[in-house]
Amino acid sequence: MEGKMVLVYGAFYNLAVSQPASQPASQPTSPSQLLEQPSTNLVGKFTQSVRRIVQDVKDEGTSSGQTKEEVIETNERLRVVRIRLDGSYETAKRALVELMCKYTDSKQVRNVFQRYNILKVMIKDVIKLETQYWTLVDIPRQEKQETVPAFVLRACSIMEKTHKSGEGVKTSARLAEEAETKRERIERLENMTTAQIEAENTQMTNDLYRLLKKYTGLRNLIRDLKEEYNSSKVYPMFPRYTILKDMIKDIMHNPDYMEVCHEVDQA
């Protein structure tokens, strides 16, 4: 820090002695004399120098050991993956909530044969998401010794490699809009200190971790539903009819579903 203060003094002194040589001999040249002389241009340059040095001091010694460019890159990754995961989470949640709504409505159907067919259709509407790898990304389990940041970054890498299918070609206007939005985000981050960006990254990591846990719970319910549905095909209609109902009711009372089902009503 003392070295930085020497730089501040040196920057001030260099600005002072670099004034045009045509000035009168009586013109003050030492830093103490210059402080008494009103000079908007000199003070402005000095202020900018101090700000740059103070910024450098703030950016030193970050907890992660990353450079400012690296923490900005991490911030962008977390933000993009969060948007992507939000989409997959909402898709899984709405599919299961709609399944429960359809199940409740099906109770009005008194004909067992008709309701049996209705149950099959509503379940297949959910498990078809299993075939759309770009819709419901498969996130692996967190390793026992794996930290939250390490797990989140590993999940980010997986989601980044899974491209959406059928997204279509973006128009030049859309690309320009996205580029402008990204430029504004980067500009905001560049005006922050590295420590501030790291604090934001930590919050985003924790939020993303909680969302990953909720999403994984719903993702597993859909996977299990598919496996149980396929296994039930070996049974005759009447035993299978009961099995299909129990499959849906098991999801309805599962903690992973109960934790998030109310979110659709609040939206």
Order of alpha helices (4+ residues) and beta strands (2+ residues): alpha-alpha-alpha-alpha-alpha-alpha-alpha-alpha-alpha-alpha-alpha
